[in-house]
Amino acid sequence: MARSSPLPSRPATAHEATDPSPSYEAALAELETLVTGLESGQWPLDRLLDGYRRGAELLAFCRDRLQAVEQQVQVLEADQLKPWKDA
């Protein structure tokens, strides 16, 4: 079950049809569903392998999106990020 389509791989909604960029939230939701299925122990071996591969793709996508957002925040803050201090 190799997938070459962009993430996430579920039917697009009307909004997503006009916005081709994948959603972090949709990818995370799909990843959570996969984890639940993998942990259930009910899937056959081939499905487990496909689920693991897809999960790895989704995890990489989510990490990349988080890293990109973190970099954008640092740019917006113009290196004025301050350490957390207790009130």
C-alpha positions in Angstrom: 0.0 0.0 0.0 2.6 2.5 -1.1 1.4 6.1 -1.2 2.9 8.7 -3.4 0.2 11.4 -2.9 0.9 14.4 -0.7 0.0 14.2 3.0 -2.7 13.7 4.3 -4.1 10.9 2.2 -7.8 11.2 2.8 -10.6 12.6 0.7 -10.4 16.3 0.4 -13.1 18.6 1.7 -14.3 21.5 -0.3 -12.0 23.9 1.6 -9.0 21.5 1.0 -9.8 21.3 -2.7 -8.9 25.0 -3.0 -6.0 24.8 -0.5 -3.6 22.0 -1.8 -1.2 22.4 1.2 -1.6 19.5 3.7 -2.9 20.2 7.2 -0.8 19.5 10.3 -3.9 18.8 12.2 -5.2 16.3 9.6 -1.8 14.6 9.5 -1.7 14.4 13.3 -5.3 13.0 13.4 -4.4 10.3 10.9 -1.2 9.5 12.8 -3.2 9.1 16.0 -5.6 6.7 14.2 -2.7 4.7 12.9 -1.1 4.4 16.3 -4.4 3.2 17.7 -4.6 0.6 15.0 -1.0 -0.5 15.3 -1.4 -0.9 19.1 -4.6 -2.9 18.8 -2.8 -6.0 17.7 -5.7 -6.8 15.3 -4.1 -5.9 12.0 -2.5 -8.5 9.7 1.3 -8.3 9.2 1.1 -6.6 5.9 -1.3 -3.9 7.2 1.0 -3.4 10.2 4.0 -2.8 7.9 2.0 -0.4 5.7 0.7 1.4 8.8 4.2 1.8 10.2 5.5 3.2 6.9 2.6 5.7 6.7 3.1 6.6 10.3 6.7 7.3 9.7 5.8 9.6 6.8 3.2 11.4 8.9 5.6 11.8 11.8 8.3 13.3 9.5 5.7 15.7 8.0 4.5 16.8 11.4 8.0 17.3 12.7 8.9 19.4 9.6 5.8 21.6 10.0 6.6 22.1 13.7 10.2 23.0 13.0 9.1 25.5 10.2 6.6 27.2 12.6 9.3 27.4 15.3 11.7 29.1 12.9 9.0 31.5 11.8 8.3 32.4 15.5 11.9 33.0 16.1 12.1 35.3 13.1 9.0 37.2 14.2 10.4 37.6 17.7 13.6 38.9 16.2 15.7 36.9 18.6 14.0 38.5 21.6 12.9 35.2 23.0 13.2 35.3 26.7 13.5 32.4 29.1 10.5 31.4 31.1 10.4 33.0 34.6 8.0 32.0 37.4 5.6 34.8 38.3 
